[in-house]
Amino acid sequence: MTDLTGAIWRKSTHSGDNGGDCVEVADNLPGIIAVRDSKHAAGPQLTFTVQAWADFVGATKCGEGVSSDSAGIAGAQG
């Protein structure tokens, strides 16, 4: 399990302030990117390799699909 106590979480700039569905990302940890649901901050958190996250973000910007097998999920906590 990855220690995420030093994570600095931020919401997407596309998220509104209406309490809706938001994803938070922490990219200040060495070698990993952490992701969680803002409505359930104490719930499960996923970690990805930096490269896997970059591939995911690039693919979503291009409208490509990303399979769970190639997502590079490093672990889950929660």
N, C-alpha and C positions, 0 to 999 in steps of 0.2 A: 504494500500500500504506500502511496506517495504522500509525503507530508506537505500539506497545502496551507499550513498556518501562516506563512508569510505572503500568501497570494493577495495581490491587489486587483480586485474585481472591477470590471467596467462593462457597461451595457453598450450595445450597438448604437451607433448614431441614428439608426433607422427605428429605434424603439421610441415609443411615445411615453409620456408621463402619466398615462391613464391606468396604470396597473395591469396592463394586458400581458400577453405572452412575450416574455423577454428572455434572452439568453445572455448570460454574463461570461466574460472571458478574462482570464488572468494570464498575461504574457510576460510577467516579470520574474518567473522562476527559471533557473538554469536548465536548459535542455528540454523543457516541456511547456505545453500550453494546456491550461485547465479550463473546463467549461462546466457551467451549472445553470439551473433554472432559477431565475431571479425570484420567483414566487415561493420557491422552496430552497432557500439559501443553505439551510442545514441538511438538505437531502443529498442524494447521490451527486457526485462530481466525476466527470470523465477527464482523463489526461491523454494527450496526444503528443507524439514526437513533433518537433518544430517543423520538420519536413512534411509529415503527414498533414498537419494543419495548413501549411502553405499550399499543398496540393488540393486539399478540400476547398479552401477559400478560392483558389484559382479556378477550380472546376465549377463552383457555384456561380462565380462571376461570369463564366462562359456559358452557363446553362447546361453543363454536362452532368451526368449522373455519377455518383460515387458509391461503389459497393461497400458493404460492411467488411468484406474480406480485405479490401485494400485501404481501409480507413486508418490503419496504424494506431488503433486504440491501445494505449500503453497500460491502462488500468482504470479501475473505477473505485470510488470511495463513497461511503454513505451509510 
